[in-house]
Amino acid sequence: MHKIPDTITENEFKAGLKLVKDKRYRLAFMLAFYQCMRVSEVVALRRNNIDIERGYIHIKEGKGCKDRDIPITPPLVNMFKTLPINISTRMLQYEVKKYWPYIHFHTLRHSGATFWHSFKGMDIRYIQQLLGHSRLDTTQIYTHITPKGLKDKMKEVW
């Protein structure tokens, strides 16, 4: 049996984000949550990986040396001036604890996947593409139903 990963809601994310003054950290955290990017992908991101006109971020050599293009979400459209962020992986993992003491940087990725699936209704296959997973079962551990979501769904079908 797998442990369900911890997640935070978009409201919890936004509450912590309001406290972040450094634009580079704000961008890094937003890339992890809204774009579901890994810390290694955030650290490696450069301006030439952003195609504002087409509306895509090109992830170059993500996990498994795979490239992928992901659509830029509206909260991030005007945030790429601070690239490259020039912050180490270790520092990002340390800094996330200042704003959300009970999570890890990777939790932002899990939380983003759950946000897209449970709150925005995105099909799991699209989330699989967003996360860059080869296998759907890998994606399924990133998205879970919240207790409130289950309750709301039960009310809806009753």
DSSP file (Angstrom, degrees, kcal/mol; ACC not computed):
  #  RESIDUE AA STRUCTURE BP1 BP2  ACC     N-H-->O    O-->H-N    N-H-->O    O-->H-N    TCO  KAPPA ALPHA  PHI   PSI    X-CA   Y-CA   Z-CA
    1    1 A M              0   0    0      0, 0.0     2,-0.3     0, 0.0     0, 0.0   0.000 360.0 360.0 360.0 134.3    0.0    0.0    0.0
    2    2 A H        -     0   0    0      1,-0.0     2,-0.3     3,-0.0     0, 0.0  -0.649 360.0-119.3 -90.1 144.8    1.3    3.4   -1.0
    3    3 A K        -     0   0    0     -2,-0.3     3,-0.0     1,-0.1    -1,-0.0  -0.661  31.6-117.5 -77.1 135.2    1.3    6.4    1.4
    4    4 A I        -     0   0    0     -2,-0.3   138,-0.1     1,-0.1   137,-0.1  -0.616  35.7-115.2 -73.4 127.5   -0.8    9.3   -0.1
    5    5 A P        -     0   0    0      0, 0.0     2,-0.1     0, 0.0    -1,-0.1  -0.288  29.1-106.1 -64.4 148.1    1.5   12.2   -0.6
    6    6 A D        -     0   0    0     -3,-0.0     2,-0.3     1,-0.0   105,-0.1  -0.410  43.7-179.2 -67.0 149.2    0.9   15.4    1.5
    7    7 A T        -     0   0    0    103,-0.1     2,-0.3    -2,-0.1   101,-0.1  -0.955  19.5-144.8-142.9 163.7   -0.6   18.3   -0.4
    8    8 A I        -     0   0    0     99,-0.3   107,-0.1    -2,-0.3   106,-0.1  -0.917  26.5-113.3-123.5 157.1   -1.7   21.9    0.3
    9    9 A T     >  -     0   0    0     -2,-0.3     4,-2.4     1,-0.1     5,-0.1  -0.341  29.9-107.3 -81.3 167.9   -4.6   23.7   -1.2
   10   10 A E  H  > S+     0   0    0      1,-0.2     4,-3.0     2,-0.2     5,-0.2   0.887 122.3  54.1 -62.4 -37.6   -4.3   26.7   -3.6
   11   11 A N  H  > S+     0   0    0      2,-0.2     4,-2.2     1,-0.2    -1,-0.2   0.907 109.1  47.0 -63.7 -41.1   -5.5   28.9   -0.7
   12   12 A E  H  > S+     0   0    0      2,-0.2     4,-2.0     1,-0.2    -1,-0.2   0.901 113.2  50.3 -64.5 -40.2   -2.7   27.6    1.5
   13   13 A F  H  X S+     0   0    0     -4,-2.4     4,-2.6     1,-0.2    -2,-0.2   0.949 111.6  46.7 -61.5 -49.3   -0.3   28.1   -1.3
   14   14 A K  H  X S+     0   0    0     -4,-3.0     4,-1.8     1,-0.2    -2,-0.2   0.865 108.6  55.8 -62.9 -37.2   -1.4   31.7   -1.9
   15   15 A A  H  < S+     0   0    0     -4,-2.2     4,-0.5     1,-0.2    -1,-0.2   0.925 112.9  41.2 -62.5 -44.2   -1.3   32.5    1.8
   16   16 A G  H >< S+     0   0    0     -4,-2.0     3,-1.3     1,-0.2     4,-0.4   0.893 110.8  57.8 -68.3 -39.2    2.4   31.4    2.0
   17   17 A L  H >< S+     0   0    0     -4,-2.6     3,-1.3     1,-0.3    -2,-0.2   0.821  94.8  65.3 -62.6 -32.5    3.2   33.0   -1.3
   18   18 A K  T 3< S+     0   0    0     -4,-1.8    -1,-0.3     1,-0.3    -2,-0.2   0.779 100.1  53.1 -59.7 -26.0    2.0   36.4    0.0
   19   19 A L  T <  S+     0   0    0     -3,-1.3     2,-0.6    -4,-0.5    -1,-0.3   0.603  84.9 100.0 -85.5 -13.0    4.9   36.3    2.4
   20   20 A V    <   +     0   0    0     -3,-1.3    -3,-0.0    -4,-0.4     6,-0.0  -0.654  42.5 173.5 -81.8 115.7    7.6   35.7   -0.2
   21   21 A K        +     0   0    0     -2,-0.6     2,-0.4     5,-0.0    -1,-0.2   0.854  53.8  85.3 -89.7 -39.0    9.4   38.9   -1.0
   22   22 A D     >  -     0   0    0      1,-0.2     4,-2.3     2,-0.0     3,-0.3  -0.514  68.8-148.6 -71.2 121.3   12.1   37.7   -3.4
   23   23 A K  H  > S+     0   0    0     -2,-0.4     4,-2.5     1,-0.2     5,-0.2   0.806  95.3  58.0 -61.5 -31.3   10.8   37.4   -6.9
   24   24 A R  H  > S+     0   0    0      2,-0.2     4,-2.4     1,-0.2    -1,-0.2   0.918 108.7  44.1 -66.7 -42.4   13.0   34.5   -7.8
   25   25 A Y  H  > S+     0   0    0     -3,-0.3     4,-2.8     2,-0.2     5,-0.3   0.907 111.8  53.8 -68.0 -40.8   11.6   32.4   -4.9
   26   26 A R  H  X S+     0   0    0     -4,-2.3     4,-2.4     1,-0.2    -2,-0.2   0.944 111.4  45.8 -56.4 -48.1    8.1   33.5   -5.9
   27   27 A L  H  X S+     0   0    0     -4,-2.5     4,-2.7     2,-0.2     5,-0.2   0.928 112.2  50.8 -61.4 -46.1    8.7   32.3   -9.4
   28   28 A A  H  X S+     0   0    0     -4,-2.4     4,-1.9     1,-0.2    -2,-0.2   0.924 112.8  45.4 -59.1 -46.3   10.2   29.0   -8.3
   29   29 A F  H  X S+     0   0    0     -4,-2.8     4,-2.3     1,-0.2    -1,-0.2   0.887 113.5  49.9 -66.8 -38.4    7.4   28.2   -6.0
   30   30 A M  H  X>S+     0   0    0     -4,-2.4     4,-2.4    -5,-0.3     5,-0.8   0.875 108.4  52.7 -68.6 -37.1    4.8   29.1   -8.6
   31   31 A L  H  X5S+     0   0    0     -4,-2.7     6,-1.6    -5,-0.2     4,-0.9   0.902 111.1  47.9 -62.8 -39.9    6.5   27.0  -11.2
   32   32 A A  H  <5S+     0   0    0     -4,-1.9     4,-0.3     4,-0.2    80,-0.2   0.922 121.5  34.3 -67.2 -43.5    6.4   24.0   -8.9
   33   33 A F  H  <5S+     0   0    0     -4,-2.3    -2,-0.2     3,-0.2    -3,-0.2   0.976 128.7  29.2 -78.6 -57.2    2.7   24.5   -8.0
   34   34 A Y  H  <5S+     0   0    0     -4,-2.4    -3,-0.2     1,-0.2    -2,-0.1   0.807 132.4  33.5 -79.5 -29.1    1.0   25.8  -11.1
   35   35 A Q  S  <<S-     0   0    0     -4,-0.9    -1,-0.2    -5,-0.8    -3,-0.2   0.484  98.3-132.5-102.4  -5.1    3.3   24.2  -13.7
   36   36 A C        +     0   0    0     -4,-0.3     2,-0.2    -6,-0.3    -4,-0.2   0.866  46.2 167.0  56.8  40.2    4.0   21.0  -11.6
   37   37 A M        -     0   0    0     -6,-1.6    -1,-0.2     1,-0.1     2,-0.1  -0.602  36.3-118.2 -89.0 147.2    7.7   21.3  -12.2
   38   38 A R     >  -     0   0    0     -2,-0.2     4,-2.2     1,-0.1     3,-0.3  -0.405  28.7-111.6 -73.7 156.6   10.4   19.3  -10.4
   39   39 A V  H  > S+     0   0    0      1,-0.2     4,-2.4     2,-0.2     5,-0.2   0.889 119.9  53.8 -58.7 -39.4   13.0   21.3   -8.4
   40   40 A S  H  > S+     0   0    0      1,-0.2     4,-1.6     2,-0.2    -1,-0.2   0.860 109.0  48.9 -64.0 -34.6   15.7   20.2  -10.9
   41   41 A E  H  > S+     0   0    0     -3,-0.3     4,-0.8     2,-0.2    -2,-0.2   0.872 110.6  50.3 -72.4 -37.8   13.5   21.6  -13.8
   42   42 A V  H >< S+     0   0    0     -4,-2.2     3,-0.7     1,-0.2    43,-0.4   0.932 111.5  47.9 -64.0 -46.4   13.0   24.9  -12.0
   43   43 A V  H 3< S+     0   0    0     -4,-2.4    43,-0.3     1,-0.2    -1,-0.2   0.855 114.3  46.8 -63.8 -36.3   16.7   25.3  -11.3
   44   44 A A  H 3< S+     0   0    0     -4,-1.6    -1,-0.2    -5,-0.2    -2,-0.2   0.578  84.8 118.7 -83.0 -10.4   17.6   24.5  -14.9
   45   45 A L    <<  -     0   0    0     -4,-0.8    40,-0.4    -3,-0.7     2,-0.3  -0.348  40.2-178.2 -66.8 132.8   15.0   26.8  -16.5
   46   46 A R    >   -     0   0    0     37,-0.1     3,-2.0    38,-0.1     4,-0.2  -0.840  41.0-105.9-125.4 162.9   16.3   29.6  -18.7
   47   47 A R  G >  S+     0   0    0     -2,-0.3     3,-2.0     1,-0.3    -1,-0.1   0.849 117.6  62.3 -57.9 -35.9   14.6   32.4  -20.7
   48   48 A N  G 3  S+     0   0    0      1,-0.3    -1,-0.3     3,-0.1    -3,-0.0   0.574  94.8  63.5 -71.3  -4.7   15.2   30.6  -24.0
   49   49 A N  G <  S+     0   0    0     -3,-2.0     9,-3.4     8,-0.0     2,-0.5   0.465  89.5  84.1 -89.5  -3.5   13.0   27.8  -22.6
   50   50 A I  E <   -A   57   0A   0     -3,-2.0     2,-0.6     7,-0.2     7,-0.2  -0.883  54.2-174.8-106.4 124.6   10.0   30.2  -22.5
   51   51 A D  E  >> +A   56   0A   0      5,-3.1     4,-2.3    -2,-0.5     5,-1.9  -0.812   6.6 175.0-117.2  88.2    8.0   30.8  -25.6
   52   52 A I  T  45S+     0   0    0     -2,-0.6    -1,-0.2     3,-0.2    20,-0.1   0.888  77.2  55.8 -61.4 -41.6    5.5   33.5  -24.6
   53   53 A E  T  45S+     0   0    0      1,-0.2    -1,-0.2    -3,-0.1    -2,-0.1   0.919 117.6  33.3 -60.7 -45.4    4.1   33.9  -28.1
   54   54 A R  T  45S-     0   0    0      2,-0.1    -1,-0.2    -3,-0.0    -2,-0.2   0.732 110.3-125.1 -80.3 -23.5    3.2   30.2  -28.4
   55   55 A G  T  <5 +     0   0    0     -4,-2.3    17,-2.4     1,-0.3     2,-0.3   0.840  63.7 124.6  83.9  35.6    2.4   30.0  -24.6
   56   56 A Y  E   < -AB  51  71A   0     -5,-1.9    -5,-3.1    15,-0.3     2,-0.5  -0.940  52.3-146.9-130.9 150.5    4.7   27.1  -23.7
   57   57 A I  E     -AB  50  70A   0     13,-2.9    13,-2.5    -2,-0.3     2,-0.7  -0.965  22.8-143.9-106.0 129.1    7.6   26.3  -21.3
   58   58 A H  E     - B   0  69A   0     -9,-3.4     2,-0.7    -2,-0.5    11,-0.2  -0.860   7.7-155.1 -97.1 115.0   10.1   23.9  -22.9
   59   59 A I  E     - B   0  68A   0      9,-3.4     9,-1.9    -2,-0.7     2,-0.6  -0.810  12.9-154.4 -89.0 115.5   11.4   21.5  -20.2
   60   60 A K        -     0   0    0     -2,-0.7     7,-0.2     1,-0.2     6,-0.1  -0.821  66.5 -15.0 -98.8 123.7   14.8   20.3  -21.5
   61   61 A E  S    S+     0   0    0     -2,-0.6    -1,-0.2     4,-0.2     4,-0.2   0.939  82.0 176.8  50.9  59.0   16.0   17.0  -20.3
   62   62 A G    >   -     0   0    0      4,-3.3     3,-1.7    -3,-0.4     4,-0.5   0.082  53.5 -32.3 -68.6-165.7   13.6   16.5  -17.4
   63   63 A K  G >  S+     0   0    0      1,-0.3     3,-0.7     2,-0.2    -1,-0.2  -0.258 141.3  22.2 -54.5 136.0   13.7   13.3  -15.4
   64   64 A G  G 3  S-     0   0    0      1,-0.2    -1,-0.3    -3,-0.1    -2,-0.1   0.663 128.1 -81.8  77.0  16.4   14.7   10.4  -17.6
   65   65 A C  G <  S+     0   0    0     -3,-1.7     2,-0.4    -4,-0.2    -4,-0.2   0.797  88.1 151.2  57.3  31.9   16.3   12.9  -20.0
   66   66 A K    <   -     0   0    0     -3,-0.7    -4,-3.3    -4,-0.5     2,-0.3  -0.774  36.7-147.7 -97.5 138.5   12.9   13.6  -21.5
   67   67 A D        +     0   0    0     -2,-0.4     2,-0.3    -6,-0.2    -7,-0.2  -0.725  23.5 168.4 -94.4 151.1   11.9   16.9  -23.1
   68   68 A R  E     -B   59   0A   0     -9,-1.9    -9,-3.4    -2,-0.3     2,-0.5  -0.981  29.2-133.9-157.1 156.3    8.4   18.2  -22.9
   69   69 A D  E     -B   58   0A   0     -2,-0.3   -11,-0.2   -11,-0.2   -13,-0.0  -0.952  22.6-172.3-111.3 131.5    6.4   21.4  -23.6
   70   70 A I  E     -B   57   0A   0    -13,-2.5   -13,-2.9    -2,-0.5    -2,-0.0  -0.977  28.8-108.4-125.0 139.4    3.9   22.5  -21.0
   71   71 A P  E     -B   56   0A   0      0, 0.0     2,-0.4     0, 0.0   -15,-0.3  -0.335  34.5-114.8 -63.3 141.8    1.4   25.4  -21.4
   72   72 A I        -     0   0    0    -17,-2.4     5,-0.1   -21,-0.2   -37,-0.0  -0.663  30.6-132.9 -77.3 126.6    2.1   28.5  -19.4
   73   73 A T    >>  -     0   0    0     -2,-0.4     3,-2.1     1,-0.1     4,-0.6  -0.521  21.3-109.8 -80.6 150.3   -0.6   29.1  -16.8
   74   74 A P  G >4 S+     0   0    0      0, 0.0     3,-1.0     0, 0.0     4,-0.3   0.816 113.4  61.0 -51.3 -39.4   -2.1   32.6  -16.5
   75   75 A P  G 34 S+     0   0    0      0, 0.0     3,-0.1     0, 0.0   -45,-0.1   0.721 110.4  43.2 -63.0 -15.7   -0.6   33.3  -13.1
   76   76 A L  G X4 S+     0   0    0     -3,-2.1     3,-2.1     1,-0.1     4,-0.3   0.521  79.4 102.5-105.9  -6.3    2.9   33.0  -14.6
   77   77 A V  T << S+     0   0    0     -3,-1.0     3,-0.4    -4,-0.6    -1,-0.1   0.831  93.2  31.7 -51.6 -41.6    2.6   34.8  -17.9
   78   78 A N  T 3  S+     0   0    0     -4,-0.3    -1,-0.3     1,-0.2     3,-0.3   0.106 101.2  83.1-104.7  23.1    4.4   38.0  -16.8
   79   79 A M    X   +     0   0    0     -3,-2.1     3,-1.0     1,-0.2    -1,-0.2   0.444  58.3  92.0-105.9  -0.7    6.8   36.4  -14.3
   80   80 A F  G >   +     0   0    0     -3,-0.4     3,-1.4    -4,-0.3    -1,-0.2   0.409  56.4  93.0 -84.7   5.1    9.7   35.2  -16.4
   81   81 A K  G 3  S+     0   0    0     -3,-0.3    -1,-0.2     1,-0.3    -2,-0.1   0.759  80.2  62.0 -65.3 -23.2   11.9   38.3  -16.1
   82   82 A T  G <  S+     0   0    0     -3,-1.0    -1,-0.3   -59,-0.1    -2,-0.1   0.252  85.6 155.9 -90.3  13.7   13.7   36.8  -13.1
   83   83 A L    <   +     0   0    0     -3,-1.4     2,-0.1     2,-0.1   -37,-0.1  -0.674  51.1  42.0 -89.3 146.8   15.0   33.8  -15.1
   84   84 A P  S    S-     0   0    0      0, 0.0   -38,-0.1     0, 0.0   -41,-0.1   0.652  77.4-156.9 -69.2 154.5   17.4   32.2  -14.6
   85   85 A I        -     0   0    0    -40,-0.4     3,-0.1   -43,-0.4    -2,-0.1   0.760  13.1-152.0 -75.3 -22.2   16.5   32.1  -10.9
   86   86 A N        +     0   0    0    -43,-0.3     2,-0.4     1,-0.2   -43,-0.1   0.903  48.5 129.1  52.2  48.3   20.1   31.3   -9.9
   87   87 A I        -     0   0    0    -44,-0.1    -1,-0.2   -63,-0.1    -2,-0.1  -0.996  57.1-120.0-130.4 136.8   19.1   29.5   -6.7
   88   88 A S     >  -     0   0    0     -2,-0.4     4,-2.2     1,-0.1     5,-0.2  -0.311  21.0-115.9 -74.8 159.0   20.4   26.0   -5.8
   89   89 A T  H  > S+     0   0    0      1,-0.2     4,-2.4     2,-0.2     5,-0.2   0.923 117.0  52.1 -55.9 -47.2   18.2   23.0   -5.3
   90   90 A R  H  > S+     0   0    0      1,-0.2     4,-1.8     2,-0.2    -1,-0.2   0.891 108.3  50.6 -61.0 -40.4   19.2   22.8   -1.7
   91   91 A M  H  > S+     0   0    0      2,-0.2     4,-3.1     1,-0.2    -1,-0.2   0.897 109.7  49.9 -66.9 -40.0   18.3   26.5   -1.1
   92   92 A L  H  X S+     0   0    0     -4,-2.2     4,-2.0     1,-0.2    -1,-0.2   0.913 110.4  50.5 -62.9 -41.6   14.9   26.1   -2.6
   93   93 A Q  H  < S+     0   0    0     -4,-2.4     4,-0.5     1,-0.2    -1,-0.2   0.850 114.9  44.2 -65.4 -33.0   14.3   23.0   -0.5
   94   94 A Y  H >< S+     0   0    0     -4,-1.8     3,-0.9    -5,-0.2     4,-0.4   0.921 112.4  50.8 -73.8 -46.4   15.3   25.0    2.6
   95   95 A E  H >X S+     0   0    0     -4,-3.1     3,-1.6     1,-0.2     4,-0.7   0.819  97.3  66.0 -65.3 -33.9   13.4   28.2    1.7
   96   96 A V  H >X S+     0   0    0     -4,-2.0     4,-2.2     1,-0.3     3,-0.8   0.833  93.9  62.4 -59.0 -30.5   10.1   26.4    1.1
   97   97 A K  H <4 S+     0   0    0     -3,-0.9    -1,-0.3    -4,-0.5    -2,-0.2   0.733  93.0  64.0 -68.4 -22.8   10.0   25.6    4.8
   98   98 A K  H <4 S+     0   0    0     -3,-1.6    -1,-0.2    -4,-0.4    -2,-0.2   0.824 115.8  28.0 -68.1 -30.9    9.9   29.3    5.7
   99   99 A Y  H << S+     0   0    0     -3,-0.8    -2,-0.2    -4,-0.7    -1,-0.2   0.716 138.2  23.2-105.8 -27.9    6.5   29.7    4.1
  100  100 A W  S >< S-     0   0    0     -4,-2.2     3,-1.9     3,-0.1    -1,-0.2  -0.697  70.4-177.7-137.8  81.0    5.0   26.2    4.5
  101  101 A P  T 3  S+     0   0    0      0, 0.0    -4,-0.1     0, 0.0    -1,-0.1   0.669  77.2  55.3 -60.5 -19.2    6.9   24.6    7.4
  102  102 A Y  T 3  S+     0   0    0      2,-0.1     2,-0.3    -5,-0.0    -5,-0.1   0.299 102.2  61.5-100.6   8.9    5.1   21.3    7.1
  103  103 A I    <   -     0   0    0     -3,-1.9     2,-0.2    -7,-0.1    -3,-0.1  -0.810  68.6-127.7-130.0 171.0    5.9   20.5    3.5
  104  104 A H    >>  -     0   0    0     -2,-0.3     3,-1.0     1,-0.1     4,-0.6  -0.713  36.7-104.4-108.3 165.1    8.8   19.8    1.1
  105  105 A F  H >> S+     0   0    0      1,-0.3     3,-1.6    -2,-0.2     4,-0.7   0.907 122.2  57.1 -55.8 -42.7    9.4   21.6   -2.2
  106  106 A H  H 3> S+     0   0    0      1,-0.3     4,-1.9     2,-0.2     3,-0.4   0.757  92.2  70.7 -63.8 -22.9    8.2   18.5   -4.1
  107  107 A T  H <> S+     0   0    0     -3,-1.0     4,-3.1     1,-0.2   -99,-0.3   0.819  89.6  61.9 -62.0 -30.0    4.9   18.8   -2.2
  108  108 A L  H <X S+     0   0    0     -3,-1.6     4,-2.4    -4,-0.6    -1,-0.2   0.896 103.7  48.7 -62.3 -38.9    4.2   21.8   -4.3
  109  109 A R  H  X S+     0   0    0     -4,-0.7     4,-2.2    -3,-0.4    -2,-0.2   0.934 113.1  46.5 -65.0 -47.5    4.3   19.6   -7.4
  110  110 A H  H  X S+     0   0    0     -4,-1.9     4,-2.2     1,-0.2    -2,-0.2   0.927 113.5  49.9 -58.4 -45.3    2.0   17.1   -5.8
  111  111 A S  H  X S+     0   0    0     -4,-3.1     4,-2.7     1,-0.2    -2,-0.2   0.889 109.0  51.5 -64.0 -40.6   -0.3   19.9   -4.7
  112  112 A G  H  X S+     0   0    0     -4,-2.4     4,-2.7   -80,-0.2    -1,-0.2   0.913 109.1  50.0 -62.6 -43.2   -0.4   21.4   -8.2
  113  113 A A  H  X S+     0   0    0     -4,-2.2     4,-2.1     1,-0.2    -2,-0.2   0.906 113.0  46.6 -62.5 -41.0   -1.3   18.1   -9.7
  114  114 A T  H  X>S+     0   0    0     -4,-2.2     4,-3.2    28,-0.3     5,-0.7   0.899 110.6  53.7 -67.1 -40.1   -4.1   17.6   -7.2
  115  115 A F  I  X>S+     0   0    0     -4,-2.7     4,-1.6     1,-0.2     5,-1.3   0.945 111.6  44.5 -57.0 -50.7   -5.2   21.2   -7.8
  116  116 A W  I  <5S+     0   0    0     -4,-2.7     6,-2.9     3,-0.2     4,-0.2   0.890 122.3  38.1 -63.3 -39.9   -5.5   20.7  -11.6
  117  117 A H  I  X5S+     0   0    0     -4,-2.1     4,-0.5     4,-0.2    -2,-0.2   0.963 127.0  28.6 -77.4 -54.4   -7.3   17.3  -11.2
  118  118 A S  I  <5S+     0   0    0     -4,-3.2    -3,-0.2    -5,-0.2    -2,-0.2   0.824 132.3  28.5 -82.6 -32.5   -9.6   17.8   -8.2
  119  119 A F  I  <<S+     0   0    0     -4,-1.6    -3,-0.2    -5,-0.7    -1,-0.1   0.714 129.4  34.2-105.7 -23.7  -10.3   21.6   -8.4
  120  120 A K  T  4<S-     0   0    0     -5,-1.3    -3,-0.2    -6,-0.2    -4,-0.1   0.471  99.4-126.3-108.5  -5.4  -10.0   22.4  -12.1
  121  121 A G     <  +     0   0    0     -4,-0.5     2,-0.2    -6,-0.3    -4,-0.2   0.725  44.5 168.8  72.7  22.7  -11.3   19.1  -13.4
  122  122 A M        -     0   0    0     -6,-2.9    -1,-0.2    -7,-0.2    -2,-0.1  -0.515  39.9-110.1 -72.9 133.7   -8.3   18.3  -15.6
  123  123 A D    >>  -     0   0    0     -2,-0.2     4,-1.7     1,-0.1     3,-0.8  -0.309  23.0-119.7 -60.9 143.5   -8.3   14.7  -17.0
  124  124 A I  H 3> S+     0   0    0      1,-0.3     4,-2.1     2,-0.2    -1,-0.1   0.782 111.6  61.1 -58.6 -30.5   -5.6   12.5  -15.5
  125  125 A R  H 3> S+     0   0    0      2,-0.2     4,-1.6     1,-0.2    -1,-0.3   0.882 104.8  47.8 -66.4 -37.3   -4.1   11.9  -19.0
  126  126 A Y  H <> S+     0   0    0     -3,-0.8     4,-2.5     2,-0.2    -2,-0.2   0.889 110.4  51.6 -68.6 -38.4   -3.4   15.7  -19.4
  127  127 A I  H  X S+     0   0    0     -4,-1.7     4,-2.7     1,-0.2     5,-0.2   0.881 104.8  57.2 -65.1 -36.9   -1.9   15.7  -15.9
  128  128 A Q  H  X>S+     0   0    0     -4,-2.1     5,-2.2     2,-0.2     4,-1.2   0.919 109.5  45.1 -56.8 -45.0    0.3   12.8  -17.0
  129  129 A Q  H  <5S+     0   0    0     -4,-1.6    -2,-0.2     2,-0.2     3,-0.2   0.916 111.6  52.4 -65.0 -44.4    1.6   15.0  -19.8
  130  130 A L  H  <5S+     0   0    0     -4,-2.5    -2,-0.2     1,-0.2    -1,-0.2   0.900 113.6  43.3 -58.5 -42.9    2.0   18.0  -17.6
  131  131 A L  H  <5S-     0   0    0     -4,-2.7    -1,-0.2    -5,-0.1    -2,-0.2   0.687 109.2-124.0 -78.4 -19.1    4.1   16.0  -15.1
  132  132 A G  T  <5 +     0   0    0     -4,-1.2     2,-0.3     1,-0.2    -3,-0.2   0.815  52.9 158.5  79.8  31.0    6.1   14.3  -17.8
  133  133 A H      < -     0   0    0     -5,-2.2    -1,-0.2    -6,-0.2    -2,-0.1  -0.681  37.4-158.8 -90.3 141.3    5.3   10.7  -16.7
  134  134 A S  S    S+     0   0    0     -2,-0.3     2,-0.4     1,-0.1    -1,-0.1   0.809  81.4  52.9 -80.1 -33.5    5.5    7.8  -19.1
  135  135 A R  S >> S-     0   0    0      1,-0.1     4,-1.1    -7,-0.1     3,-0.6  -0.876  70.6-145.6-113.2 135.7    3.1    5.7  -17.0
  136  136 A L  H 3> S+     0   0    0     -2,-0.4     4,-1.9     1,-0.2    -1,-0.1   0.844  99.1  62.5 -64.2 -35.0   -0.4    6.7  -15.8
  137  137 A D  H 3> S+     0   0    0      1,-0.2     4,-0.7     2,-0.2    -1,-0.2   0.809  99.7  55.0 -65.4 -26.9    0.0    4.8  -12.5
  138  138 A T  H X4 S+     0   0    0     -3,-0.6     3,-0.7     1,-0.2     4,-0.4   0.909 107.9  49.6 -66.7 -41.9    2.9    7.1  -11.6
  139  139 A T  H >X S+     0   0    0     -4,-1.1     3,-1.7     1,-0.2     4,-0.9   0.861  99.1  67.2 -63.7 -37.1    0.6   10.1  -12.2
  140  140 A Q  H 3< S+     0   0    0     -4,-1.9     3,-0.3     1,-0.3    -1,-0.2   0.775  93.9  56.9 -61.7 -27.2   -2.2    8.6  -10.0
  141  141 A I  T << S+     0   0    0     -3,-0.7    -1,-0.3    -4,-0.7    -2,-0.2   0.706 103.5  56.3 -75.8 -16.3   -0.1    8.9   -6.8
  142  142 A Y  T <4 S+     0   0    0     -3,-1.7     2,-0.5    -4,-0.4   -28,-0.3   0.707 105.7  54.1 -84.1 -21.3    0.3   12.6   -7.5
  143  143 A T     <  +     0   0    0     -4,-0.9     2,-0.3    -3,-0.3    -1,-0.1  -0.950  65.9 164.5-118.4 129.2   -3.5   13.3   -7.7
  144  144 A H        -     0   0    0     -2,-0.5     2,-0.4  -140,-0.0   -26,-0.2  -0.962  39.3-104.5-140.5 161.4   -5.9   12.3   -5.0
  145  145 A I        -     0   0    0     -2,-0.3   -31,-0.0   -28,-0.0    -2,-0.0  -0.692  34.5-133.9 -84.8 129.8   -9.4   13.1   -3.9
  146  146 A T     >  -     0   0    0     -2,-0.4     4,-2.5     1,-0.1     5,-0.2  -0.494  21.1-116.0 -78.2 154.0   -9.7   15.4   -1.0
  147  147 A P  H  > S+     0   0    0      0, 0.0     4,-2.3     0, 0.0     5,-0.1   0.900 119.4  49.5 -56.9 -39.7  -12.1   14.5    1.8
  148  148 A K  H  > S+     0   0    0      2,-0.2     4,-2.9     1,-0.2     5,-0.2   0.907 109.1  52.3 -64.8 -41.2  -14.1   17.6    1.0
  149  149 A G  H  > S+     0   0    0      1,-0.2     4,-2.2     2,-0.2    -1,-0.2   0.899 110.3  48.0 -60.8 -41.4  -14.1   16.7   -2.7
  150  150 A L  H  X S+     0   0    0     -4,-2.5     4,-2.3     2,-0.2    -1,-0.2   0.918 112.3  49.0 -64.5 -43.9  -15.4   13.3   -2.0
  151  151 A K  H  X S+     0   0    0     -4,-2.3     4,-2.1    -5,-0.2    -2,-0.2   0.930 112.0  48.5 -61.4 -46.4  -18.2   14.7    0.3
  152  152 A D  H  X S+     0   0    0     -4,-2.9     4,-2.2     1,-0.2    -1,-0.2   0.899 111.7  49.6 -61.3 -41.4  -19.2   17.3   -2.4
  153  153 A K  H  X S+     0   0    0     -4,-2.2     4,-2.3     2,-0.2    -1,-0.2   0.887 109.2  51.8 -65.6 -39.7  -19.3   14.6   -5.1
  154  154 A M  H  X S+     0   0    0     -4,-2.3     4,-1.3     1,-0.2    -1,-0.2   0.895 110.7  48.2 -64.9 -38.9  -21.4   12.3   -2.9
  155  155 A K  H  < S+     0   0    0     -4,-2.1    -2,-0.2     1,-0.2    -1,-0.2   0.907 110.6  52.8 -64.3 -41.2  -23.9   15.2   -2.3
  156  156 A E  H  < S+     0   0    0     -4,-2.2    -2,-0.2     1,-0.2    -1,-0.2   0.901 114.0  40.1 -63.1 -43.0  -23.9   15.9   -6.1
  157  157 A V  H  <        0   0    0     -4,-2.3    -1,-0.2     1,-0.2    -2,-0.2   0.675 360.0 360.0 -84.0 -15.7  -24.8   12.3   -7.1
  158  158 A W     <        0   0    0     -4,-1.3    -1,-0.2    -5,-0.2    -2,-0.2   0.480 360.0 360.0 -73.5 360.0  -27.3   11.8   -4.2
